[in-house]
């Protein structure tokens, strides 16, 4: 997917945790923008937690740890 695709998905559904997670990974891996990646991954973690998606939450928290970040700023 492209950045514009994730942006559109988020604009259509701001609670779509997978779109934030995907955009965060794209920011980190392709665009090399660590700050934006962390922001998106934190949002994904918050949404996964609220939605009770434990497995997805754990995956995102692990990625945040690898980036040297925490779930909360």
TORPA-573110 format. One record per residue (C-alpha): residue number from 1; residue in three letters; chain; x, y, z. Coordinates in steps of 0.1 Angstrom, whole numbers, plus 5000, padded with zeros to 4 digits. Example, Ala and Ser with C-alpha at 12.3 -4.5 7.8 and 13.67 -1.06 7.14 Angstrom:
BEGIN
PT   resi   resn   chain   east   north     up
PT      1    Ala       A   5123    4955   5078
PT      2    Ser       A   5137    4989   5071
END
This chain:
BEGIN
PT   resi   resn   chain   east   north     up
PT      1    Unk       A   5000    5000   5000
PT      2    Unk       A   5009    5036   4996
PT      3    Unk       A   5009    5064   5021
PT      4    Unk       A   4979    5080   5004
PT      5    Unk       A   4960    5047   5008
PT      6    Unk       A   4966    5046   5045
PT      7    Unk       A   4957    5083   5048
PT      8    Unk       A   4924    5077   5031
PT      9    Unk       A   4916    5047   5052
PT     10    Unk       A   4923    5067   5083
PT     11    Unk       A   4902    5096   5071
PT     12    Unk       A   4873    5073   5064
PT     13    Unk       A   4876    5055   5097
PT     14    Unk       A   4898    5072   5124
PT     15    Unk       A   4895    5041   5146
PT     16    Unk       A   4910    5017   5121
PT     17    Unk       A   4940    5005   5141
PT     18    Unk       A   4955    4984   5112
PT     19    Unk       A   4957    5015   5090
PT     20    Unk       A   4977    5034   5117
PT     21    Unk       A   4999    5003   5121
PT     22    Unk       A   5005    4999   5084
PT     23    Unk       A   5012    5036   5079
PT     24    Unk       A   5036    5035   5109
PT     25    Unk       A   5055    5006   5094
PT     26    Unk       A   5056    5024   5060
PT     27    Unk       A   5069    5055   5077
PT     28    Unk       A   5097    5036   5093
PT     29    Unk       A   5107    5011   5067
PT     30    Unk       A   5103    5030   5034
PT     31    Unk       A   5102    5067   5043
PT     32    Unk       A   5127    5065   5071
PT     33    Unk       A   5107    5088   5093
PT     34    Unk       A   5111    5075   5128
PT     35    Unk       A   5091    5103   5146
PT     36    Unk       A   5060    5098   5124
PT     37    Unk       A   5063    5060   5126
PT     38    Unk       A   5063    5062   5164
PT     39    Unk       A   5033    5085   5165
PT     40    Unk       A   5013    5062   5142
PT     41    Unk       A   5023    5031   5161
PT     42    Unk       A   5014    5047   5194
PT     43    Unk       A   4980    5055   5180
PT     44    Unk       A   4976    5019   5167
PT     45    Unk       A   4986    5006   5201
PT     46    Unk       A   4960    5028   5218
PT     47    Unk       A   4933    5017   5194
PT     48    Unk       A   4942    4980   5196
PT     49    Unk       A   4941    4982   5234
PT     50    Unk       A   4907    4999   5233
PT     51    Unk       A   4894    4973   5209
PT     52    Unk       A   4907    4943   5229
PT     53    Unk       A   4930    4931   5201
PT     54    Unk       A   4957    4918   5224
PT     55    Unk       A   4978    4900   5198
PT     56    Unk       A   4980    4930   5175
PT     57    Unk       A   4988    4952   5205
PT     58    Unk       A   5017    4930   5216
PT     59    Unk       A   5031    4931   5181
PT     60    Unk       A   5030    4969   5179
PT     61    Unk       A   5045    4972   5214
PT     62    Unk       A   5074    4951   5203
PT     63    Unk       A   5080    4972   5173
PT     64    Unk       A   5079    5004   5194
PT     65    Unk       A   5104    4988   5218
PT     66    Unk       A   5127    4980   5188
PT     67    Unk       A   5124    5017   5178
PT     68    Unk       A   5135    5027   5213
PT     69    Unk       A   5100    5041   5221
PT     70    Unk       A   5073    5034   5246
PT     71    Unk       A   5036    5031   5241
PT     72    Unk       A   5030    5065   5257
PT     73    Unk       A   5051    5096   5250
END
